[in-house]
């Protein structure tokens, strides 16, 4: 049994030293991005702030070894996370063709805020978790599950340009996760391992978002590796990365990223104890997929929210160990 308690205190201070009455804005014509539009200006609003956060974080863990090579564990903990400056300060009201403070590029006289500095609360959570890991014969395994009740979760969003916006506090959210891993020695020189992650992150009766899933968290992830040790110095690996579920792009759950699967090949040859050469082919079958997305609250029909993954790539090099 392992009881523990910690106390955390954090301060976040920002001093806006800009003293001119207006802030300039700049924009380019959306239909002709090389054409500069008339400059504009918006009234200056101070982005200064001074915030402090503190909390106690107790925890209790229990570990048990039923037989040699196997461990069962369980824990309950309270966590505390203060907002960062990235959460507390952001440029807003910009577009891909204009600076912050200018939501309509063609209107230089439109008054809009250029910065946001929300008065955020610290994120806290109560988490229970348990798991089992071990090894027996040709098998090794890991199994972990957790559930978190989160208060004031800090959620970061991006604007239409992809730039980070100021965060906001969700009221209550829940996080359920399951992580499973299995390794096997198939033959003397052939091993395999597969890892599966399940994530169900949701708002908890939010007035606007109900019990929607949180944007940016894929529900399922599978990673598999097959390794062949051809000789003592030469090894080959095949890797598969599979996201079989639809991931929400926005917290309103109106837009989702499609499932994808990507395969990689790797090889490494050890020349000596210090030097080795390696080669890799990533995205072997040249799959077209969204490697990641913007995380927004409400996706727009005209928004470019998907960030494409790299096509087939070839890599090689030398590793040196000293």
GISULLIN-V363507 format. One line per field, one symbol per residue. ss: DSSP state (a for helix, b for strand, c for the rest). psi: psi as a letter, one per 40 degrees, with the letter a starting at -180 (. if undefined). burial: 1 if it has 16 or more other ideal C-beta (glycine too) atoms within 10 Angstrom, else 0. A space follows every 50 residues. Layout:
# GISULLIN-V363507
ss->???
psi->???
burial->???
This chain:
# GISULLIN-V363507
ss->cbbbbbbbbbbbbbcccccccbbbbcbbbccbbbbbcccbbbbcccccbb bbbbbbbbbbbbbbcccccbbbbbbbbbbbbcccaaaacbbcccbccbcc ccccccccccccccbbccccccbbbbbbbbbbbbbbccbbbbbbbbbbbb bccbbccbcccccbcccbbccbbbbbbbbbbbbbbccccbbbbbbbbbbb bbbccbcccbccbccccccbbbbbbbbbcccccbbbbbbbbbbcccbbcb cccccbbccbbbbbbbbbbbccccbbbbbbbbcccccccbbbbccbcccc cccccbbbccccbbbbbbbbcc
psi->hgiiiihhhiihhhhheheidihiiiiihdegeehhihiaiiihhheiih iiiiiigiihihhhgdiheihhiiihihihhiiidddehiiifiieeiii egdhdegeehhiidihgigiiihiihhiiiihiahhbeiiihhhiihhhh hfhhhhiiaeeeihiiiihichiihhihhhhhihhdadehiihhhhhhhg hiigfhddebfiihiehhdhhhhhhhhhgdidehiiihhhhhgeihhhdi eefehihiiihhiihiihhhdaddiiiiihhigdefihihdiiihidhii dehgehhiiiahihiiahhhh.
burial->00000000000100000000001011110000000010011101001010 10101010000000000000001010111111100011111111101111 11101011000111111101011110101011010000010011010101 11111111111001111111001110111110100000001001011010 11110000100111111111100110110000001010101110111111 11101110010111011001000001000111110000110011110010 0010110010000000000000
